[in-house]
Amino acid sequence: MTVATGIYGYTFTKPFDIAGMRCEPLYRVHRLASERGRDTKAFHLTGILSVLVPSFAAFRTCTERFYDLEVALTFCEQQRVVLCHAVEVRPGEDVCAMVLADEVNEIQSALPLELLVSDSLTRSKPRPTSGQCLQFDAFAPDTRRRFLDLVMGKLQDQSFQQASGFRSAFFRNTEMVKMGEVPIDVTYSLLFTGLELPARKFLKPQCRVSLSDLLKSFLRPHGFDITDDEAQQVAQCRNALFHQGELTATYHPAVGGAPRSIRLTLPNVEALFSDVLLKVLGFDDPQINWNRWRDRMPFQ
């Protein structure tokens, strides 16, 4: 039997297969797909995930695979994506056409076009985003597919996790995205630990080493020309948050100058985090501007 699940909030216009599952876009025109997929206030149905299984009971055992895919799609968008609801598909049924049909039908009832998300006084945008991490398939047809193929395998690779800390760091990144507009100290806690974890796995320091030196020794070989001052900023702000519960730190400039109180001033440290994960994963693409954490120009 075939079971269809709704993909909510992922922008794509071309069908693709991933981990034995089929993803079909609801909209083949990028403008429509982007309007619905990038909406910061609602989860719109943007595609259908079809899975061939012997029974619904077998479908329910695929929870971890669905979770990994949902997280991977969220990473691509740097905006929360949801896999939700399920319905059996009979032979010959066109699920995409049925959910868009004027007449109400069983498929349409099971897979609503929009998920209801209640706003609150402190969180007006359930799906805030800083911008997509990987280019849309309308402009780079195979970029996201290549990434998804690679990451879905690596997320299940225990030896890769032990050597790189990738899975743990990857989930820290996507949890930052999912939480949305929460206090910055919460997201920074995930960000700092997410950067530090793969650095320690990569370098395996045998003695006590400063966090700033650790970050420099990890980031520079991966293609990120972080300066001494920037590494100190990250390290001092991390220590102030973890040890004093503060967002400001005492910063000692690398070249002269008196100590001063600072906040983290890197242009886009969140983009640095996501790009570090791509490097650890071994993913590359000619359209990615690896300097975007400085100049905020995501693609070239």
TAHUQUI-V85823 format. One record per residue. RES is the residue in three letters. SS is DSSP state (H for helix, E for strand, - for the rest). OMEGA is omega in degrees with one decimal (999 if undefined). Layout:
{{RES & SS & OMEGA} {RES & SS & OMEGA}}
//
This chain:
{{MET & - & 176.9} {THR & E & 177.1} {VAL & E & 179.6} {ALA & E & 177.4} {THR & E & 179.4} {GLY & E & 171.8} {ILE & E & -174.4} {TYR & E & 172.8} {GLY & - & 176.7} {TYR & - & -175.8} {THR & - & 174.7} {PHE & - & -176.7} {THR & - & -177.7} {LYS & - & 178.6} {PRO & - & 176.2} {PHE & E & 177.1} {ASP & E & -179.6} {ILE & E & 176.5} {ALA & - & 179.1} {GLY & - & -179.8} {MET & E & -177.8} {ARG & E & 177.7} {CYS & E & -179.8} {GLU & E & 178.5} {PRO & E & 177.0} {LEU & - & -178.0} {TYR & - & -179.0} {ARG & - & 177.3} {VAL & - & -173.7} {HIS & H & -178.5} {ARG & H & 179.5} {LEU & H & -179.5} {ALA & H & -178.6} {SER & H & 178.7} {GLU & H & -177.9} {ARG & H & -177.5} {GLY & H & -175.0} {ARG & - & 178.2} {ASP & - & -178.5} {THR & - & -174.7} {LYS & - & -176.2} {ALA & - & 172.7} {PHE & E & 177.9} {HIS & E & 174.0} {LEU & E & -178.1} {THR & E & 179.8} {GLY & E & -178.5} {ILE & E & 174.7} {LEU & E & -179.1} {SER & E & -178.0} {VAL & E & 176.8} {LEU & E & -177.2} {VAL & - & 178.7} {PRO & - & -177.6} {SER & - & 175.6} {PHE & H & 177.7} {ALA & H & 177.5} {ALA & H & 177.6} {PHE & H & -177.4} {ARG & H & 178.4} {THR & - & -178.5} {CYS & - & -173.3} {THR & H & -176.6} {GLU & H & 178.6} {ARG & H & 177.5} {PHE & H & -179.4} {TYR & H & 178.9} {ASP & H & 179.5} {LEU & H & 178.9} {GLU & H & 178.9} {VAL & H & 179.5} {ALA & H & 177.3} {LEU & H & 177.0} {THR & H & 179.0} {PHE & H & 178.9} {CYS & H & -176.0} {GLU & H & -166.5} {GLN & - & 179.8} {GLN & - & -171.4} {ARG & - & 175.3} {VAL & - & -177.0} {VAL & E & 166.9} {LEU & E & -169.9} {CYS & E & 178.2} {HIS & E & -179.7} {ALA & E & 179.6} {VAL & E & 177.1} {GLU & E & 179.6} {VAL & E & 179.0} {ARG & - & 179.8} {PRO & - & 177.1} {GLY & - & -179.1} {GLU & - & 176.0} {ASP & - & -171.9} {VAL & H & -179.1} {CYS & H & 179.3} {ALA & H & -176.9} {MET & H & 180.0} {VAL & H & 178.7} {LEU & - & -176.2} {ALA & - & 177.7} {ASP & - & -179.7} {GLU & - & -179.6} {VAL & - & 178.9} {ASN & - & -174.9} {GLU & H & -179.6} {ILE & H & -179.1} {GLN & H & 179.3} {SER & H & -177.5} {ALA & H & -177.1} {LEU & - & -177.6} {PRO & - & -178.0} {LEU & - & 179.9} {GLU & E & 174.8} {LEU & E & 178.6} {LEU & - & 177.9} {VAL & - & -177.5} {SER & - & 175.3} {ASP & - & 174.1} {SER & E & -178.9} {LEU & - & -174.7} {THR & - & -177.2} {ARG & E & -174.7} {SER & - & -179.6} {LYS & - & 179.5} {PRO & - & -175.8} {ARG & - & 178.0} {PRO & - & -179.6} {THR & - & 174.8} {SER & - & -177.9} {GLY & - & -175.1} {GLN & - & -180.0} {CYS & - & -179.1} {LEU & - & -174.3} {GLN & - & 178.4} {PHE & - & -178.3} {ASP & - & 176.4} {ALA & - & -177.7} {PHE & - & 178.2} {ALA & - & -168.0} {PRO & - & -173.6} {ASP & - & -175.1} {THR & H & -176.7} {ARG & H & 178.4} {ARG & H & 178.2} {ARG & H & 178.3} {PHE & H & -177.7} {LEU & H & 176.5} {ASP & H & -177.3} {LEU & H & -172.9} {VAL & H & 180.0} {MET & H & 175.8} {GLY & H & -176.9} {LYS & H & 179.5} {LEU & - & 178.9} {GLN & - & -176.8} {ASP & - & -176.1} {GLN & H & 179.6} {SER & H & 177.2} {PHE & H & 177.5} {GLN & H & -179.2} {GLN & H & -178.2} {ALA & H & -171.6} {SER & H & -174.3} {GLY & - & -170.7} {PHE & H & -175.3} {ARG & H & -179.0} {SER & H & 179.5} {ALA & H & -179.7} {PHE & H & 179.3} {PHE & H & 174.3} {ARG & H & 179.1} {ASN & H & -176.2} {THR & H & 174.5} {GLU & H & 173.7} {MET & H & -179.5} {VAL & H & -176.4} {LYS & H & -176.3} {MET & H & 176.2} {GLY & - & -173.4} {GLU & - & 177.0} {VAL & - & 179.1} {PRO & - & -173.6} {ILE & H & 180.0} {ASP & H & 177.4} {VAL & H & -179.8} {THR & H & 178.9} {TYR & H & 176.4} {SER & H & 177.5} {LEU & H & -178.3} {LEU & H & -177.8} {PHE & H & -180.0} {THR & H & 178.6} {GLY & H & 175.9} {LEU & H & -175.4} {GLU & H & -175.7} {LEU & H & 179.5} {PRO & H & 177.6} {ALA & H & -179.8} {ARG & H & 177.2} {LYS & H & -177.1} {PHE & H & -173.4} {LEU & H & -178.2} {LYS & - & -177.5} {PRO & - & -178.0} {GLN & - & 179.3} {CYS & - & -178.9} {ARG & - & 180.0} {VAL & - & -178.7} {SER & - & -179.2} {LEU & H & 179.9} {SER & H & 177.4} {ASP & H & 178.5} {LEU & H & -178.9} {LEU & H & 178.6} {LYS & H & -177.4} {SER & H & 178.8} {PHE & H & -172.1} {LEU & H & -175.7} {ARG & H & 177.0} {PRO & H & 178.3} {HIS & H & 173.6} {GLY & - & -179.6} {PHE & - & -173.9} {ASP & - & -179.8} {ILE & - & -179.4} {THR & - & 176.5} {ASP & H & -179.4} {ASP & H & -178.6} {GLU & H & 177.8} {ALA & H & 177.5} {GLN & H & 178.3} {GLN & H & 179.6} {VAL & H & -176.9} {ALA & H & -177.4} {GLN & H & 178.4} {CYS & H & 176.3} {ARG & H & -178.2} {ASN & H & 178.5} {ALA & H & 180.0} {LEU & H & -174.1} {PHE & H & -173.5} {HIS & H & 178.0} {GLN & H & -177.9} {GLY & - & -177.7} {GLU & - & 177.7} {LEU & - & 176.3} {THR & - & -178.1} {ALA & E & 173.4} {THR & E & -173.0} {TYR & E & 177.5} {HIS & - & -179.5} {PRO & - & -176.8} {ALA & - & -178.2} {VAL & - & 175.7} {GLY & - & 177.2} {GLY & - & -179.6} {ALA & - & 176.2} {PRO & - & 179.2} {ARG & E & 179.6} {SER & E & -175.9} {ILE & E & 161.0} {ARG & - & 179.3} {LEU & - & -173.8} {THR & - & 175.9} {LEU & - & -174.7} {PRO & - & -176.1} {ASN & - & -175.6} {VAL & H & 176.2} {GLU & H & 177.0} {ALA & H & 176.0} {LEU & H & 179.5} {PHE & H & -178.4} {SER & H & 179.6} {ASP & H & 174.0} {VAL & H & 179.0} {LEU & H & 176.7} {LEU & H & 179.1} {LYS & H & 179.2} {VAL & H & 178.8} {LEU & H & -176.8} {GLY & - & -178.9} {PHE & - & 177.3} {ASP & - & 177.0} {ASP & - & -175.8} {PRO & - & -178.9} {GLN & - & -178.6} {ILE & E & 171.4} {ASN & - & -175.4} {TRP & - & 176.0} {ASN & - & -174.5} {ARG & H & 176.1} {TRP & H & 175.0} {ARG & H & -170.4} {ASP & H & 176.7} {ARG & - & 174.5} {MET & - & -168.5} {PRO & - & -174.5} {PHE & E & -179.7} {GLN & - & 999}}
//
